[in-house]
Every structure is written in structure tokens, then in C-alpha cells.
Amino acid sequence: MSAPLPPQPFGPEDLARRRRRAIVMALVLGGLVALFFVTTIVRLGGNVALRSL
Amino acid sequence: MSDISTDIASPTAAAYGGQGAVGDYVALLKPRVMSLSIFTALVGIAAAPGTLHPWLAAMALIAIAVGAGACGALNMWYDADIDAVMRRTLSRPVPRGRILPGEALGFGATLAVGSVLALGLMLNVVAGALLAFTIFFYIVIYTVWLKRATPQNIVIGGAAGAFPPMIGWAAVTGSVDLGSIALFLIIFNWTPPHFWALALWRNVNADYARAGIPMLPVVAGPRETRRQILIYSLLLAPVTLLPSLLGVTGLVYTMVAVALDLVFIACAVRVFRLSDGPAAEKACRGLFSFSIVWLFLIFATILAERLLGLVPFQPVIG
């Protein structure tokens, strides 16, 4: 039975790539929040102002 | 204090994944295929009867683009074994070891679910369901099942690539109409001659044979492939006139389509008649190059008609 692989730390290049991926992921998620927010406003349109109170 | 540099240098680190750069993940999305999906979906949105808020149209295009990217990533996950033995696909991120197959699967599945939910919730359920079916069709029916089982694989794969204008149309109308089916049929009929011309020109038969993919030129030979190219090209001409008969397009589109169809058929006849030597290779290259221009002009003309406010014909059928 083969022993499980020991944990392998990532090298500086791997860490730099991971950091760039994390930054892009953060930007994408932030962009999605903005897109969904604006889409909600667009879909609501004038219905909020015209609703019966 | 321990020196970790020896561990960092270990070649087994790649086995843990997490090696892919942003560019590798972008490559998983097949950006060129994605751009075609965006363009044809845009035409579907423009050609559909009714109006859509520009912001929502942009959201629909983004969701369709992400769905198309999901198809690319899931395709590269499943086809990693054959990508590794074909020259054309050897440099993809999974065969290169930059991204693990499991990472491609997770990335593709996340994008697939996200794009379908976004389109269904932001636009309408029909558009979301069509996008879900497209992804299912491309991955399960084409990639997993028929790509490795039948020489007509590219015909089936072409159907998946033909759905984006239907999805764009459904984003506006919330329905599947004859007009959107006509746009689907144009791309569906265009794909086989386009791809088989490329296969004959670039002589990728050895690649596909090595990978065990029963592409038509490998299984049936170049002569039968040339015959099939001619058949699909002849079928393509009447199909391009369907939008006019259905009242989607008008005079300008019809004239442009007839002219483009005549050139397309002339190129296909040339491919059929020339079977050997540099002239045959040139004919295949010519048809492949023109087919790209042809598809762009056909859809650009539909878009231009709508942007210029040109009046479409009264529907003859439908």
C-alpha cells in the first residue's frame, strides 16, 4: 500500500499565480454584485414608484 | 528554522493542483468559440420581435457567453485523454498539466449552473432552459456520447453551436418561434461544410485517427467527405432564405444571402471536383475561409437590417 503524498507547499511562482487568480476572482465577484444590483434596479423600473401604498 | 526551498522545488507539487494561471482558465473557456456565440446571440436578440432593455440584453449576452465558456471547460475536462494525443489540442491547459481535469470540471460546472440560473432569473425561464439544454446537449449528447461514436459527430456538435441565436431570441420573447428556428438551421447547416473543409485542408486525419475519433474524413475518406460538403452546401442555400419567408428579414438580406449562397456553392463544387494536389488543398482552404466570412456577413446583414430599421417581408409561412 503506497503512503499518502506528504503535503507540498507551493513555490513563489505558484503563490504569485494564486494571488493573481484571487485578485481576478475578487474583481469578478465584485463585478457580479454590481451587475446583479443594477439588473434588479432595471427590472424594478418604475414599479417601485407606482406601487400602491 | 527549516528551509522550505527543497519542498517548493518538488515536482510532485503539480499533483495537488492550483497551478493554473488566469490565462489558463481563460483558455478553458475557448474564447474564439465564445465570441461566435456572443455575436450570433446578439443577432437573435436584434431579430426577435419585441424590445428588450439594453442592460438586460447585455446581461443575456454575458450569461450566454459564460454558458458557452462552461461548455468549453467541460469539454476540455472530458476530452483530456484525446486532447493529449492530438497536435491541435496538445497545448490546452489540461494536457499541459497546468490545470487538473477535476479543476476544469469544477470550473465548468460552476459556470454552467451560474449562467443558467442568471439567465433564467434575470431574463426568463425559457431562455434559461434553452441554455441549460444547450450545455447538456454539447457535453452529454455530443462530447460524451456521439463524438466518439459516429462520423456524423460534427453535424451533432454543430447543433449545439447553433443554439445561441435561439437563446438570444428567447431572451426577448420568452418563446421558441419559427424565426429563431430558422437562425438555428442556418448555423446547423453551415457547420459541416465549414469544419470538413478545414479537416481536408489541414489534413488532421492522422490526429483524429490516433485519438480514435471517427471523423468523416477518417472513416469514409476524402471523396465521401467532399460529397457531403456539397450536399450540406446545397441544403444551406434554401435554409438561408427561411428568415425572409418567415418575415424576419427583408430585401437587403435576401439579396445578400442569394449572392453569398452562390459563392458558397461555387466553392463547394470546386472542393467536390478537385480531389488531388495543391489545387484541391487550395479549394478546401478557400471554402473554409469563405465560410467564416459567409456566416459573419449573413448574421451581420440581419443585424444591419434591424439597426437601420429596414422593413422585413410579410411572412409567407408561419
Interface residues (C-beta under 8 A of the other chain):
Chain A: L5 Q8 P9 F10 G11 P12 D14 R17 R18 R20 R21 V24 L35 F36 V38 T39 V42 R43
Chain B: I4 D7 I8 A9 S10 T12 A13 A15 Y16 G18 Q19 G20 A21 V22 Y25 H53 W55 L56 M59 I62 M122
